[in-house]
């Protein structure tokens, strides 16, 4: 049987050992490109163009997925068509029992 580790409930960080110099309240820092993007997003025409480009990418991916699903559906439908070389069609007494 495995032993459970002892967790000190009175420990302020709940027993989690954080790396030195790291505080839980530390906010993420932004790079220059992220700051420039945030600043440019304040311009409505830039924001609309950016979101339009993202929506176009989603639409292209969705179209590709739909094309693949339609192709798979066609393959399945082709597999479900009656076999032209079906040997049972030559024996109507057997085919009658199959159609019940």
RASUL-V744629 format. One record per pair of residues at least 12 apart in sequence whose C-alpha atoms are under 8 Angstrom apart, sorted by sequence separation. I is the first residue (numbers start at 0). J is the second residue. D is the distance in Angstrom with one decimal. If there is no record, write none. Layout:
i=I j=J d=D
i=I j=J d=D
//
This chain:
none
//
